[in-house]
Amino acid sequence: PPAAAAQRKAAPTSLIFLGDYEERHECWQGLRRRPEIEKDLRSRYNVWSKEAYARFVESHSSAIFLSLPQPCSWEDNDDDHNNNNNNNNDDNGDTGDETKANRKDSDDDDSYRNQTFVSSDNHRHHDYMHLPMEPITSVLLNSHALVISSSSYYESEEEWAGIVTFVRTPEDVEREYCSLRALQPEQRQDEADRRAELFAERFAPAAIFRRAGLDKLFGSR
């Protein structure tokens, strides 16, 4: 609709994680150190109903969403973080000692503590990298949102290829986010629509049954 198109043109692009960043602290710190991400990175942990979600998505129509499956970690190939291992304060002097009880859920959370990344030399053979997709991913795709996700179980990544952009490092997130952000709003929406259509086709109940071999099982009875 014209109103939605106008809103996309007017709204700034942001990278939003719907969840509790404190439970993914190391991943979050890696993102905070990337200059092209830091200024656009947001978290929101207070969208609990269908109505609230609908309002949120409508008011953030130009956003790109971030999925961080638990336990979240990055492959350890970022040279920049080695200079920050002993730095426990942000540049603005904040210590990052906020708790869930006293911090506010907003788009402007800016108090974090730097920590190092968790190393993963072989993505496919580490148990903690065998992660399912976050449930919110399907909800976002059904809303025609663009999603960037940290590593998941490799078979899941194969199933979701072309629908979700998978990344291994903060630099990967930065590169993919900047690539999507550089698109015109109409182009970005076209890409989101393409992914949503592919998601609906690939994860239709009949398609899931076929991949699981259930069509043959039931067909033989």
GROMACS elastic network, one bead per residue, 0.5 to 0.9 nm:
[ bonds ]
;  ai    aj funct       b0    kb
    1     4     6  0.53535   500
    1     5     6  0.62976   500
    1     6     6  0.87288   500
    2     5     6  0.50580   500
    2     6     6  0.61155   500
    2     7     6  0.85697   500
    3     6     6  0.51345   500
    3     7     6  0.61929   500
    3     8     6  0.87253   500
    4     7     6  0.50168   500
    4     8     6  0.62530   500
    4     9     6  0.87380   500
    4    58     6  0.83562   500
    4    61     6  0.78788   500
    5     8     6  0.51441   500
    5     9     6  0.63880   500
    5    10     6  0.87727   500
    5   185     6  0.79395   500
    5   186     6  0.76640   500
    6     9     6  0.51551   500
    6    10     6  0.62654   500
    6    11     6  0.86183   500
    7    10     6  0.51186   500
    7    11     6  0.59025   500
    7    59     6  0.83709   500
    7    60     6  0.89800   500
    7    61     6  0.73173   500
    7    62     6  0.80765   500
    8    11     6  0.53419   500
    8    12     6  0.79884   500
    8    13     6  0.87817   500
    8    60     6  0.83816   500
    8    61     6  0.58887   500
    8    62     6  0.52273   500
    8    63     6  0.89978   500
    8   185     6  0.60965   500
    8   186     6  0.82386   500
    8   189     6  0.88998   500
    9    12     6  0.79123   500
    9    62     6  0.79242   500
    9   184     6  0.84075   500
    9   185     6  0.60725   500
    9   186     6  0.84888   500
   10    62     6  0.87773   500
   11    59     6  0.85817   500
   11    60     6  0.74688   500
   11    61     6  0.75502   500
   11    62     6  0.61166   500
   11    63     6  0.85086   500
   12    60     6  0.87420   500
   12    62     6  0.66611   500
   12    63     6  0.77696   500
   13    40     6  0.73497   500
   13    60     6  0.83947   500
   13    61     6  0.87002   500
   13    62     6  0.53040   500
   13    63     6  0.51317   500
   13    64     6  0.71231   500
   13   181     6  0.65487   500
   14    37     6  0.86592   500
   14    39     6  0.85302   500
   14    41     6  0.62679   500
   14    42     6  0.71104   500
   14    60     6  0.83468   500
   14    62     6  0.73092   500
   14    64     6  0.60977   500
   14    65     6  0.81461   500
   14   181     6  0.84077   500
   15    37     6  0.74998   500
   15    40     6  0.57035   500
   15    42     6  0.60459   500
   15    43     6  0.84375   500
   15    63     6  0.60323   500
   15    65     6  0.55445   500
   15    66     6  0.65167   500
   15   177     6  0.75939   500
   16    40     6  0.81755   500
   16    41     6  0.60708   500
   16    43     6  0.55265   500
   16    44     6  0.73323   500
   16    63     6  0.67969   500
   16    64     6  0.63244   500
   16    66     6  0.57219   500
   16    67     6  0.88002   500
   16   107     6  0.86263   500
   17    20     6  0.82217   500
   17    21     6  0.77858   500
   17    41     6  0.79627   500
   17    42     6  0.63037   500
   17    44     6  0.64044   500
   17    45     6  0.85218   500
   17    64     6  0.89648   500
   17    65     6  0.59393   500
   17    67     6  0.64206   500
   17    68     6  0.78481   500
   18    21     6  0.86030   500
   18    42     6  0.86444   500
   18    43     6  0.58728   500
   18    44     6  0.50084   500
   18    45     6  0.59074   500
   18    46     6  0.84685   500
   18    47     6  0.79859   500
   18    65     6  0.78178   500
   18    66     6  0.75609   500
   18    67     6  0.77939   500
   18   136     6  0.81100   500
   19    22     6  0.89800   500
   19    23     6  0.87658   500
   19    43     6  0.67230   500
   19    44     6  0.60082   500
   19    46     6  0.82366   500
   19    47     6  0.89506   500
   19    67     6  0.88632   500
   19    68     6  0.87941   500
   20    23     6  0.58485   500
   20    24     6  0.73472   500
   20    43     6  0.74263   500
   20    44     6  0.74560   500
   20    45     6  0.58184   500
   20   100     6  0.89553   500
   21    24     6  0.50730   500
   21    25     6  0.59540   500
   21    27     6  0.84492   500
   21    28     6  0.63951   500
   21    43     6  0.68937   500
   21    44     6  0.87288   500
   21    45     6  0.85970   500
   22    26     6  0.86529   500
   22    28     6  0.79897   500
   22    99     6  0.85269   500
   22   100     6  0.82304   500
   22   112     6  0.89219   500
   23    26     6  0.86721   500
   23    70     6  0.82859   500
   23    71     6  0.84371   500
   23    72     6  0.86876   500
   24    27     6  0.55201   500
   24    28     6  0.60549   500
   24    29     6  0.86876   500
   24    68     6  0.76141   500
   24    69     6  0.87797   500
   24    70     6  0.73563   500
   24    71     6  0.72107   500
   24    72     6  0.58771   500
   24    73     6  0.80201   500
   25    28     6  0.50201   500
   25    29     6  0.61150   500
   25    30     6  0.87007   500
   25    72     6  0.85468   500
   25   112     6  0.83226   500
   25   113     6  0.82265   500
   25   114     6  0.86100   500
   25   115     6  0.78990   500
   26    29     6  0.51879   500
   26    30     6  0.64196   500
   26    31     6  0.89086   500
   26    72     6  0.76581   500
   26    73     6  0.67673   500
   26    74     6  0.83586   500
   26   114     6  0.77057   500
   26   115     6  0.58319   500
   26   116     6  0.65322   500
   26   117     6  0.59405   500
   26   118     6  0.76927   500
   27    30     6  0.52280   500
   27    31     6  0.65897   500
   27    32     6  0.88421   500
   27    68     6  0.80503   500
   27    72     6  0.60769   500
   27    73     6  0.55295   500
   27    74     6  0.65099   500
   27   115     6  0.89744   500
   27   116     6  0.89594   500
   27   117     6  0.71006   500
   27   118     6  0.87005   500
   27   170     6  0.80641   500
   28    31     6  0.52098   500
   28    32     6  0.62412   500
   28    33     6  0.88853   500
   28   112     6  0.86417   500
   29    33     6  0.64167   500
   29   112     6  0.72356   500
   29   113     6  0.71466   500
   29   114     6  0.56259   500
   29   115     6  0.64990   500
   29   116     6  0.80634   500
   29   117     6  0.84765   500
   30    33     6  0.54478   500
   30    34     6  0.70887   500
   30    74     6  0.79773   500
   30    78     6  0.88842   500
   30    81     6  0.78516   500
   30   114     6  0.80923   500
   30   115     6  0.80657   500
   30   116     6  0.78375   500
   30   117     6  0.70934   500
   30   169     6  0.81987   500
   30   170     6  0.57966   500
   30   171     6  0.88565   500
   31    34     6  0.54686   500
   31    35     6  0.86288   500
   31    37     6  0.65735   500
   31    38     6  0.66994   500
   31    41     6  0.80183   500
   31   169     6  0.87994   500
   31   170     6  0.53718   500
   31   171     6  0.81915   500
   31   173     6  0.78382   500
   31   174     6  0.80049   500
   32    35     6  0.75381   500
   32    37     6  0.68276   500
   32    39     6  0.84278   500
   32    41     6  0.76071   500
   32   112     6  0.85593   500
   32   114     6  0.87039   500
   32   170     6  0.87984   500
   33    36     6  0.89929   500
   33    37     6  0.79762   500
   33    38     6  0.66243   500
   33    80     6  0.85599   500
   33    81     6  0.81354   500
   33   114     6  0.86529   500
   33   170     6  0.83370   500
   34    37     6  0.54391   500
   34    38     6  0.58957   500
   34   170     6  0.69360   500
   34   171     6  0.70937   500
   34   174     6  0.68484   500
   35    38     6  0.54089   500
   35    39     6  0.71784   500
   35   174     6  0.84027   500
   36    39     6  0.67147   500
   36    40     6  0.75577   500
   36   174     6  0.63471   500
   36   175     6  0.87223   500
   36   177     6  0.86461   500
   36   178     6  0.73902   500
   37    40     6  0.54123   500
   37    41     6  0.57385   500
   37   170     6  0.89771   500
   37   173     6  0.81486   500
   37   174     6  0.59241   500
   37   177     6  0.77904   500
   37   178     6  0.82814   500
   38    41     6  0.53221   500
   38    42     6  0.86862   500
   39    42     6  0.86390   500
   41   107     6  0.83713   500
   41   108     6  0.88671   500
   42   106     6  0.79817   500
   42   107     6  0.51817   500
   42   108     6  0.67836   500
   42   109     6  0.72659   500
   43   105     6  0.75975   500
   43   106     6  0.69531   500
   43   107     6  0.60025   500
   43   108     6  0.80539   500
   43   109     6  0.72957   500
   44    47     6  0.72398   500
   44   105     6  0.58600   500
   44   106     6  0.59831   500
   44   107     6  0.65589   500
   45    48     6  0.82530   500
   45   105     6  0.57998   500
   45   106     6  0.79444   500
   46    52     6  0.87099   500
   46   105     6  0.64131   500
   46   106     6  0.84466   500
   47    50     6  0.83005   500
   47    51     6  0.88478   500
   47    52     6  0.56423   500
   47    53     6  0.57533   500
   47    56     6  0.76862   500
   48    51     6  0.84772   500
   48    52     6  0.65608   500
   48    53     6  0.71282   500
   49    52     6  0.51353   500
   49    53     6  0.60896   500
   49    54     6  0.85551   500
   50    53     6  0.50510   500
   50    54     6  0.60874   500
   50    55     6  0.86252   500
   51    54     6  0.51533   500
   51    55     6  0.62939   500
   51    56     6  0.85744   500
   52    55     6  0.51715   500
   52    56     6  0.60550   500
   52    57     6  0.86553   500
   53    57     6  0.60945   500
   53    58     6  0.84557   500
   54    57     6  0.53336   500
   54    58     6  0.61312   500
   54    59     6  0.86217   500
   54   143     6  0.87625   500
   55    58     6  0.51799   500
   55    59     6  0.61653   500
   55    60     6  0.86127   500
   56    59     6  0.52232   500
   56    60     6  0.61421   500
   56    61     6  0.85415   500
   57    60     6  0.50327   500
   57    61     6  0.58168   500
   57    62     6  0.89955   500
   57    63     6  0.84150   500
   57   140     6  0.86740   500
   57   143     6  0.77539   500
   57   145     6  0.85022   500
   58    61     6  0.53382   500
   59    62     6  0.85317   500
   60    63     6  0.53948   500
   60    64     6  0.88376   500
   61    64     6  0.86532   500
   61   145     6  0.80243   500
   62   145     6  0.86830   500
   62   185     6  0.72594   500
   62   188     6  0.83435   500
   62   189     6  0.84144   500
   63   145     6  0.77449   500
   63   146     6  0.78156   500
   63   181     6  0.89738   500
   64   145     6  0.68340   500
   64   146     6  0.52653   500
   64   147     6  0.61593   500
   64   148     6  0.75815   500
   64   177     6  0.75640   500
   64   180     6  0.80835   500
   64   181     6  0.81699   500
   65   137     6  0.89024   500
   65   140     6  0.80228   500
   65   145     6  0.71214   500
   65   146     6  0.60282   500
   65   148     6  0.62386   500
   65   149     6  0.84428   500
   66   137     6  0.89266   500
   66   146     6  0.85869   500
   66   147     6  0.57029   500
   66   149     6  0.57247   500
   66   150     6  0.80979   500
   66   173     6  0.89153   500
   67   133     6  0.83623   500
   67   134     6  0.68971   500
   67   136     6  0.81008   500
   67   137     6  0.70146   500
   67   147     6  0.68756   500
   67   148     6  0.61311   500
   67   150     6  0.64471   500
   68    71     6  0.82587   500
   68    72     6  0.60973   500
   68    73     6  0.87814   500
   68   133     6  0.88278   500
   68   134     6  0.75861   500
   68   148     6  0.87828   500
   68   149     6  0.59469   500
   68   150     6  0.54318   500
   68   151     6  0.80012   500
   68   152     6  0.88521   500
   69    72     6  0.57560   500
   69   131     6  0.65559   500
   69   132     6  0.71566   500
   69   133     6  0.65126   500
   69   134     6  0.58175   500
   69   149     6  0.77886   500
   69   150     6  0.68638   500
   69   151     6  0.75914   500
   69   152     6  0.69152   500
   70    73     6  0.83554   500
   70   128     6  0.82820   500
   70   129     6  0.88057   500
   70   131     6  0.70599   500
   70   132     6  0.86622   500
   70   134     6  0.84970   500
   71   128     6  0.64799   500
   71   129     6  0.78241   500
   71   131     6  0.79297   500
   72   118     6  0.87598   500
   72   128     6  0.82583   500
   72   129     6  0.81596   500
   72   150     6  0.75489   500
   72   151     6  0.81870   500
   73    76     6  0.88195   500
   73   117     6  0.65154   500
   73   118     6  0.54598   500
   73   119     6  0.75547   500
   73   120     6  0.80341   500
   73   128     6  0.87398   500
   73   129     6  0.83101   500
   73   150     6  0.81166   500
   73   151     6  0.83547   500
   73   168     6  0.86339   500
   73   169     6  0.86097   500
   74    77     6  0.84204   500
   74   117     6  0.60247   500
   74   118     6  0.60621   500
   74   119     6  0.67085   500
   74   120     6  0.71322   500
   74   150     6  0.78094   500
   74   151     6  0.81429   500
   74   167     6  0.88852   500
   74   168     6  0.58684   500
   74   169     6  0.51749   500
   74   170     6  0.72411   500
   75    78     6  0.80589   500
   75   117     6  0.74631   500
   75   118     6  0.68673   500
   75   119     6  0.52792   500
   75   121     6  0.68711   500
   75   122     6  0.87805   500
   75   123     6  0.79687   500
   75   168     6  0.58282   500
   75   169     6  0.57183   500
   75   170     6  0.88764   500
   76    79     6  0.83365   500
   76   116     6  0.89353   500
   76   117     6  0.61520   500
   76   118     6  0.64545   500
   76   120     6  0.64105   500
   76   121     6  0.76693   500
   76   169     6  0.76321   500
   77    80     6  0.89632   500
   77    81     6  0.89784   500
   77   119     6  0.82222   500
   77   169     6  0.75020   500
   78    81     6  0.59642   500
   78    82     6  0.78525   500
   78   117     6  0.86800   500
   78   169     6  0.75339   500
   78   170     6  0.79200   500
   78   171     6  0.76623   500
   79    82     6  0.58575   500
   79    83     6  0.79299   500
   80    83     6  0.59336   500
   80    84     6  0.73780   500
   81    84     6  0.51308   500
   81    85     6  0.65157   500
   81   115     6  0.85507   500
   81   116     6  0.66462   500
   81   117     6  0.78446   500
   82    85     6  0.55999   500
   82    86     6  0.87018   500
   82   116     6  0.77716   500
   83    86     6  0.76266   500
   83    87     6  0.81857   500
   84    87     6  0.50735   500
   84    88     6  0.81542   500
   84   114     6  0.71752   500
   84   115     6  0.77063   500
   84   116     6  0.76986   500
   85    88     6  0.78948   500
   85   114     6  0.74618   500
   85   115     6  0.63197   500
   85   116     6  0.58398   500
   86   114     6  0.84179   500
   86   115     6  0.82416   500
   87    90     6  0.78083   500
   87   113     6  0.82645   500
   87   114     6  0.63737   500
   87   115     6  0.79233   500
   88    95     6  0.69021   500
   88    96     6  0.84701   500
   88   112     6  0.89105   500
   88   113     6  0.55330   500
   88   114     6  0.53875   500
   88   115     6  0.72898   500
   89    92     6  0.78546   500
   89    93     6  0.58043   500
   89    94     6  0.59168   500
   89    95     6  0.50164   500
   89    96     6  0.72528   500
   89   111     6  0.89809   500
   89   112     6  0.76414   500
   89   113     6  0.56963   500
   89   114     6  0.66026   500
   90    93     6  0.53824   500
   90    94     6  0.55921   500
   90    95     6  0.67357   500
   90    96     6  0.78323   500
   90   111     6  0.73659   500
   90   112     6  0.66791   500
   90   113     6  0.64493   500
   90   114     6  0.70702   500
   91    94     6  0.75145   500
   92    95     6  0.89938   500
   92   111     6  0.86775   500
   93   111     6  0.88738   500
   94    97     6  0.81703   500
   94   110     6  0.84272   500
   94   111     6  0.56650   500
   94   112     6  0.71376   500
   94   113     6  0.79516   500
   95    98     6  0.82277   500
   95   111     6  0.68535   500
   95   112     6  0.66729   500
   95   113     6  0.60258   500
   96    99     6  0.88672   500
   96   110     6  0.84290   500
   96   114     6  0.85172   500
   97   111     6  0.78909   500
   97   112     6  0.75129   500
   97   113     6  0.75315   500
   98   101     6  0.81940   500
   98   102     6  0.65882   500
   98   103     6  0.59517   500
   98   111     6  0.75074   500
   98   112     6  0.81308   500
   99   102     6  0.55015   500
   99   103     6  0.59497   500
  100   103     6  0.55809   500
  100   104     6  0.80257   500
  101   104     6  0.83972   500
  103   109     6  0.82825   500
  104   108     6  0.89982   500
  104   109     6  0.76146   500
  105   108     6  0.83214   500
  105   109     6  0.73755   500
  106   109     6  0.61691   500
  109   112     6  0.83225   500
  120   123     6  0.59869   500
  120   126     6  0.73107   500
  120   129     6  0.84697   500
  121   126     6  0.85939   500
  122   125     6  0.57616   500
  122   126     6  0.65741   500
  123   126     6  0.59281   500
  123   127     6  0.89256   500
  123   129     6  0.62591   500
  123   130     6  0.85217   500
  123   151     6  0.80923   500
  123   153     6  0.88513   500
  123   154     6  0.83057   500
  123   168     6  0.87654   500
  124   127     6  0.81802   500
  124   129     6  0.68920   500
  124   130     6  0.73298   500
  124   153     6  0.74672   500
  124   154     6  0.63837   500
  125   128     6  0.87829   500
  125   129     6  0.75931   500
  125   130     6  0.80128   500
  126   129     6  0.53790   500
  126   130     6  0.69380   500
  127   130     6  0.53596   500
  127   131     6  0.82489   500
  128   131     6  0.67777   500
  129   151     6  0.67803   500
  129   152     6  0.61228   500
  129   153     6  0.61337   500
  129   154     6  0.84361   500
  130   151     6  0.85521   500
  130   152     6  0.60788   500
  130   154     6  0.71373   500
  130   155     6  0.89719   500
  131   134     6  0.87142   500
  131   151     6  0.77456   500
  131   154     6  0.84922   500
  131   156     6  0.84224   500
  132   135     6  0.86877   500
  132   152     6  0.60191   500
  132   153     6  0.59919   500
  132   156     6  0.69735   500
  133   136     6  0.84816   500
  133   137     6  0.71024   500
  133   138     6  0.88297   500
  133   149     6  0.86790   500
  133   152     6  0.63693   500
  133   153     6  0.78725   500
  133   156     6  0.71495   500
  133   157     6  0.86193   500
  134   137     6  0.56446   500
  134   138     6  0.79988   500
  135   138     6  0.59378   500
  135   139     6  0.71725   500
  136   139     6  0.50785   500
  136   140     6  0.61800   500
  136   141     6  0.86603   500
  137   140     6  0.51415   500
  137   141     6  0.61957   500
  137   142     6  0.86129   500
  137   147     6  0.72627   500
  137   149     6  0.88884   500
  137   164     6  0.85638   500
  138   141     6  0.51143   500
  138   142     6  0.61268   500
  138   143     6  0.86156   500
  138   199     6  0.83599   500
  139   142     6  0.51896   500
  139   143     6  0.64345   500
  139   144     6  0.89386   500
  139   145     6  0.89031   500
  140   143     6  0.50242   500
  140   144     6  0.64960   500
  140   145     6  0.53329   500
  140   146     6  0.76283   500
  140   147     6  0.75504   500
  141   145     6  0.52517   500
  141   146     6  0.70192   500
  141   147     6  0.75702   500
  141   163     6  0.83215   500
  141   164     6  0.88028   500
  141   192     6  0.79447   500
  141   193     6  0.88284   500
  141   195     6  0.74391   500
  141   196     6  0.53854   500
  141   197     6  0.89593   500
  141   199     6  0.72453   500
  141   200     6  0.87275   500
  142   145     6  0.74673   500
  142   196     6  0.61777   500
  142   197     6  0.88454   500
  142   199     6  0.81530   500
  142   200     6  0.78655   500
  143   196     6  0.78386   500
  144   189     6  0.78433   500
  144   192     6  0.52942   500
  144   193     6  0.56285   500
  144   194     6  0.85806   500
  144   195     6  0.75452   500
  144   196     6  0.54260   500
  144   197     6  0.86404   500
  145   189     6  0.81851   500
  145   192     6  0.56415   500
  145   193     6  0.80240   500
  145   195     6  0.85549   500
  145   196     6  0.77691   500
  146   163     6  0.84859   500
  146   164     6  0.74558   500
  146   165     6  0.85823   500
  146   180     6  0.87612   500
  146   188     6  0.82613   500
  146   189     6  0.84930   500
  146   191     6  0.78636   500
  146   192     6  0.53594   500
  146   193     6  0.88719   500
  146   195     6  0.78075   500
  146   196     6  0.87305   500
  147   163     6  0.80395   500
  147   164     6  0.54742   500
  147   165     6  0.64901   500
  147   166     6  0.88299   500
  147   192     6  0.87509   500
  148   164     6  0.59067   500
  148   166     6  0.60090   500
  148   167     6  0.72937   500
  148   173     6  0.72582   500
  148   176     6  0.77819   500
  148   177     6  0.78199   500
  149   152     6  0.78539   500
  149   164     6  0.67612   500
  149   165     6  0.60436   500
  149   167     6  0.61727   500
  149   168     6  0.88265   500
  149   173     6  0.83129   500
  150   165     6  0.84762   500
  150   166     6  0.56579   500
  150   168     6  0.60032   500
  150   169     6  0.77748   500
  150   170     6  0.89956   500
  150   173     6  0.82064   500
  151   154     6  0.79457   500
  151   157     6  0.79046   500
  151   166     6  0.60398   500
  151   167     6  0.59797   500
  151   168     6  0.58457   500
  151   169     6  0.89375   500
  152   155     6  0.83294   500
  152   156     6  0.65806   500
  152   157     6  0.62678   500
  152   166     6  0.79154   500
  153   156     6  0.52309   500
  153   157     6  0.63216   500
  153   158     6  0.88668   500
  154   158     6  0.63233   500
  154   159     6  0.87600   500
  155   158     6  0.50717   500
  155   159     6  0.63813   500
  155   160     6  0.86912   500
  156   159     6  0.50672   500
  156   160     6  0.61054   500
  156   161     6  0.84333   500
  157   160     6  0.50705   500
  157   161     6  0.58029   500
  157   164     6  0.82648   500
  157   165     6  0.89762   500
  157   166     6  0.72614   500
  158   161     6  0.52061   500
  158   162     6  0.89301   500
  159   162     6  0.87913   500
  159   163     6  0.88236   500
  159   202     6  0.82179   500
  160   163     6  0.54173   500
  160   164     6  0.59860   500
  160   165     6  0.85275   500
  160   199     6  0.78408   500
  160   202     6  0.85477   500
  161   164     6  0.61982   500
  161   165     6  0.72999   500
  161   166     6  0.81319   500
  162   165     6  0.70085   500
  162   195     6  0.68705   500
  162   198     6  0.79055   500
  162   199     6  0.88409   500
  163   192     6  0.87527   500
  163   194     6  0.83113   500
  163   196     6  0.72503   500
  163   197     6  0.89871   500
  163   198     6  0.66765   500
  163   199     6  0.62172   500
  164   195     6  0.77145   500
  165   176     6  0.78078   500
  166   172     6  0.86294   500
  166   173     6  0.85374   500
  167   170     6  0.78769   500
  167   171     6  0.86361   500
  167   172     6  0.54543   500
  167   173     6  0.61008   500
  167   176     6  0.83475   500
  168   171     6  0.82915   500
  168   172     6  0.63678   500
  168   173     6  0.79479   500
  169   172     6  0.51267   500
  169   173     6  0.65953   500
  169   174     6  0.87883   500
  170   173     6  0.50167   500
  170   174     6  0.61923   500
  170   175     6  0.86339   500
  171   175     6  0.61270   500
  171   176     6  0.86007   500
  172   175     6  0.51275   500
  172   176     6  0.61166   500
  172   177     6  0.83607   500
  173   176     6  0.52866   500
  173   177     6  0.58508   500
  173   178     6  0.83670   500
  174   177     6  0.51989   500
  174   178     6  0.59986   500
  174   179     6  0.84729   500
  175   178     6  0.52814   500
  175   179     6  0.61500   500
  175   180     6  0.87843   500
  176   179     6  0.50414   500
  176   180     6  0.63095   500
  176   181     6  0.84899   500
  177   180     6  0.52428   500
  177   181     6  0.59270   500
  177   182     6  0.85009   500
  178   182     6  0.59814   500
  178   183     6  0.88553   500
  179   182     6  0.53300   500
  179   183     6  0.69916   500
  180   183     6  0.54990   500
  180   184     6  0.87621   500
  180   188     6  0.66844   500
  181   184     6  0.78666   500
  181   185     6  0.85870   500
  181   188     6  0.78837   500
  182   185     6  0.89374   500
  182   188     6  0.87881   500
  183   186     6  0.79455   500
  183   187     6  0.58028   500
  183   188     6  0.57118   500
  184   187     6  0.51379   500
  184   188     6  0.61494   500
  184   189     6  0.86313   500
  185   188     6  0.50476   500
  185   189     6  0.61497   500
  185   190     6  0.85591   500
  186   189     6  0.51116   500
  186   190     6  0.61283   500
  186   191     6  0.86861   500
  187   191     6  0.62781   500
  187   192     6  0.86354   500
  188   191     6  0.51638   500
  188   192     6  0.62335   500
  188   193     6  0.86368   500
  189   193     6  0.60219   500
  189   194     6  0.84738   500
  190   193     6  0.50592   500
  190   194     6  0.61408   500
  190   195     6  0.86789   500
  191   194     6  0.50230   500
  191   195     6  0.62482   500
  191   196     6  0.85993   500
  192   195     6  0.51845   500
  192   196     6  0.61371   500
  192   197     6  0.86277   500
  193   196     6  0.50391   500
  193   197     6  0.61246   500
  193   198     6  0.85874   500
  194   197     6  0.52147   500
  194   198     6  0.62422   500
  194   199     6  0.85943   500
  195   198     6  0.50624   500
  195   199     6  0.60202   500
  195   200     6  0.85817   500
  196   200     6  0.61565   500
  196   201     6  0.86030   500
  197   200     6  0.51629   500
  197   201     6  0.62274   500
  197   202     6  0.86159   500
  198   201     6  0.50953   500
  198   202     6  0.59609   500
  198   203     6  0.83501   500
  199   202     6  0.52408   500
  199   203     6  0.58349   500
  199   204     6  0.80542   500
  200   203     6  0.54861   500
  200   204     6  0.57118   500
  201   204     6  0.54682   500
  201   207     6  0.75617   500
  202   205     6  0.88086   500
  202   207     6  0.61252   500
  202   208     6  0.75632   500
  203   206     6  0.80288   500
  203   207     6  0.60169   500
  203   208     6  0.58679   500
  204   207     6  0.52635   500
  204   208     6  0.63342   500
  204   209     6  0.87435   500
  205   208     6  0.51409   500
  205   209     6  0.61814   500
  205   210     6  0.86709   500
  206   209     6  0.51188   500
  206   210     6  0.62536   500
  206   211     6  0.87872   500
  206   215     6  0.81876   500
  207   210     6  0.50987   500
  207   211     6  0.62981   500
  207   212     6  0.86632   500
  208   211     6  0.52113   500
  208   212     6  0.62373   500
  208   213     6  0.86376   500
  208   214     6  0.86264   500
  209   212     6  0.51330   500
  209   213     6  0.61441   500
  209   214     6  0.50916   500
  209   215     6  0.58814   500
  210   213     6  0.50224   500
  210   214     6  0.60132   500
  210   215     6  0.54444   500
  210   216     6  0.77805   500
  211   214     6  0.77204   500
  211   215     6  0.86242   500
  212   215     6  0.79408   500
  213   216     6  0.56086   500
  213   217     6  0.65224   500
  213   218     6  0.89569   500
  214   218     6  0.59992   500
  214   219     6  0.80768   500
  215   218     6  0.53968   500
  215   219     6  0.57394   500
  215   220     6  0.84965   500
  216   220     6  0.60575   500
  216   221     6  0.89485   500
  217   220     6  0.54997   500
  217   221     6  0.71462   500
  218   221     6  0.55109   500
